[in-house]
């Protein structure tokens, strides 16, 4: 998931360390969630029982949809093809399976599987990858598969965008792996398999829908892409490695003609919150950022961000912040401190509340310890 910072995965690990039930979207009914009358801000648990929940989005039916990365499986590269490379970076070897899924969360917190048996893989330290974000264009649901390929024991399941069909099946609409192979970034700091964190097929971590397009953030090598799912066309909007640095963009949001991109920070350094114009001709840094940002969302005229942990105290749990950025001054204000553990994603719901995934990295064998938090800021 948070690939660029997973150079600390060993520290993290030591620290803590389609079936017949598939349903398609239906109509949204009245909310049964109790309205908050307490002093704001407040946080409540909206859903539980998820496994490595990542990006999330509200559908046209008013329900919340979340990508669950799963827990990999038992397949190894050698099981699939002896020619598959086993050690490609410091997280090798990988095991894989089909435990990823997309889940719908109703307003009363109950969950239903929308798409199951999606590609999922686990690295040598226990970090899992697979379905990592979801987005809607009209009534069509898309899911982003973060990694994959031969070296991850999934030679036929590569980084891609899949459309989720009404019967729970999926159709590939964009081959991100092929694009990545044909478009190397300007700068790669390290290519030695014994020391690098680089992935052969990239790390496509998040996406948003704007009009008929999907905007995708590739974290490992710093690409911002625009994808037309109707044709499969992939366009590079920006390569953040142009200045020979690893900025590690990880999440994007949009307001008007501007796109805001949060980064994880380079090698444990401070993060950035960059602002691009609609042409992605360049970016400015008007916001005072600090900690790795894994979620961004506009709530009215206020920009909120989720920081997974402090940049100087990485991979600690119960240490995530909800922050608010002033669009006029760029000032960063902590709204909630230590409110979540290793969260991911941030969206504004139709009820005006904010929603984020909690325990986006699971430590429970078999998963199931992740959830969704509802925040009234």
Order of alpha helices (4+ residues) and beta strands (2+ residues): alpha-beta-beta-beta-beta-alpha-beta-beta-beta-beta-beta-beta-beta-alpha-beta-beta-beta-beta-beta-beta-beta-beta-beta-beta-beta-beta-beta-beta-beta
